Amino acid sequence: MELTKEEFINRVYNYEANPNEWKYEGDKPCIVDFHATWCAPCKMLAPSLEEINQEYNGQIYIYKVDVDKSPELAAIFGVRSVPTLLWIPLEGKPSISQGALPKSQLESIVNKTLLNKE
């Protein structure tokens, strides 16, 4: 699901209301994929994220943010290159990874970071 600024504020993080404190707005862990339409590695990553979305259906959300359409969101998280993935557990702080990671590594991060499985 592609997020606008308003949807990001409602579903992920209301940085306007909580500028100094991280507060996740969602009810399931999520991945936010900061991408661009012109980015070849982003296009390579997209099918793996789609497969993960289907495999973990109902357990996590996967959101997309186009950095060209939402530069403010990219700036808040210091996104300087795409793809950049923001990994958001239900509790605790988010973490960031950059680059088109292989699907096996994506699954490992989902299990360890988002679902607390080994």
C-alpha positions as CSV (number, residue, x, y, z in Angstrom):
1,M,0.0,0.0,0.0
2,E,1.4,3.4,-1.1
3,L,1.2,5.9,1.8
4,T,0.6,9.7,1.5
5,K,1.8,11.9,4.3
6,E,-1.6,11.9,5.9
7,E,-1.9,8.1,5.8
8,F,1.6,7.8,7.2
9,I,0.7,10.0,10.1
10,N,-2.5,8.0,10.8
11,R,-1.0,4.5,10.3
12,V,2.7,4.7,11.2
13,Y,4.0,7.8,13.1
14,N,2.4,11.1,13.9
15,Y,5.6,13.1,13.8
16,E,3.7,16.4,14.0
17,A,2.0,15.5,17.3
18,N,5.0,13.7,18.7
19,P,8.1,15.3,17.2
20,N,10.5,14.2,20.0
21,E,9.1,10.8,20.9
22,W,8.6,7.7,18.7
23,K,5.0,6.4,19.0
24,Y,3.9,3.8,16.5
25,E,0.3,4.2,15.5
26,G,-0.3,0.7,14.1
27,D,-1.7,-2.5,15.5
28,K,0.7,-4.9,13.8
29,P,4.5,-4.6,13.1
30,C,5.3,-3.1,9.7
31,I,7.8,-2.5,7.0
32,V,8.0,0.9,5.3
33,D,9.6,0.7,1.9
34,F,11.1,4.1,0.8
35,H,11.4,3.8,-3.0
36,A,11.4,5.6,-6.3
37,T,9.8,4.7,-9.6
38,W,13.1,5.2,-11.4
39,C,15.1,3.0,-9.0
40,A,16.2,-0.4,-10.5
41,P,17.1,-2.0,-7.1
42,C,13.6,-0.9,-5.8
43,K,12.0,-2.7,-8.7
44,M,14.1,-5.8,-7.9
45,L,13.0,-5.7,-4.2
46,A,9.3,-5.2,-4.9
47,P,8.5,-8.9,-5.8
48,S,10.2,-10.2,-2.6
49,L,8.2,-7.7,-0.5
50,E,5.0,-8.8,-2.3
51,E,5.8,-12.4,-1.5
52,I,6.5,-11.6,2.1
53,N,3.3,-9.7,2.3
54,Q,1.4,-12.8,1.2
55,E,3.4,-15.2,3.4
56,Y,2.9,-13.1,6.5
57,N,-0.6,-12.1,5.7
58,G,-2.3,-10.7,8.7
59,Q,0.8,-10.6,10.8
60,I,2.5,-7.5,9.4
61,Y,1.8,-4.5,7.2
62,I,4.0,-3.5,4.3
63,Y,3.8,0.1,3.2
64,K,5.4,2.0,0.4
65,V,6.5,5.6,0.4
66,D,7.6,7.2,-2.9
67,V,10.5,9.5,-2.0
68,D,9.8,11.8,-5.0
69,K,6.1,12.2,-4.0
70,S,6.8,12.4,-0.2
71,P,10.2,14.1,0.3
72,E,9.2,15.2,3.8
73,L,8.8,11.6,5.0
74,A,12.1,10.6,3.5
75,A,13.8,13.6,5.2
76,I,12.4,12.7,8.6
77,F,14.0,9.3,8.5
78,G,17.2,10.5,6.9
79,V,16.6,8.5,3.7
80,R,19.4,9.4,1.3
81,S,19.3,6.4,-1.0
82,V,16.6,4.0,-2.2
83,P,15.5,1.4,-1.4
84,T,15.5,2.0,2.3
85,L,13.4,-0.2,4.6
86,L,12.1,1.0,7.9
87,W,11.4,-2.0,10.2
88,I,8.9,-1.1,12.9
89,P,8.1,-3.5,15.7
90,L,4.9,-3.1,17.8
91,E,7.1,-2.0,20.7
92,G,10.4,-0.3,20.7
93,K,12.3,1.8,18.2
94,P,12.3,1.2,14.4
95,S,15.5,0.1,12.6
96,I,16.6,0.9,9.1
97,S,18.3,-1.2,6.3
98,Q,19.4,0.0,2.9
99,G,19.6,-1.7,-0.4
100,A,17.7,-4.5,-2.2
101,L,18.2,-7.3,0.4
102,P,17.6,-10.9,-0.7
103,K,14.3,-12.5,0.3
104,S,15.9,-14.8,2.8
105,Q,17.4,-11.9,4.6
106,L,14.1,-10.0,4.6
107,E,12.4,-13.0,6.1
108,S,15.0,-13.3,8.8
109,I,14.6,-9.6,9.8
110,V,10.8,-10.0,9.8
111,N,11.1,-13.0,12.1
112,K,13.7,-11.6,14.5
113,T,12.9,-7.9,14.5
114,L,9.2,-7.7,13.9
115,L,7.8,-11.0,15.2
116,N,10.4,-11.9,17.8
117,K,10.9,-15.4,16.4
118,E,14.2,-17.1,15.9
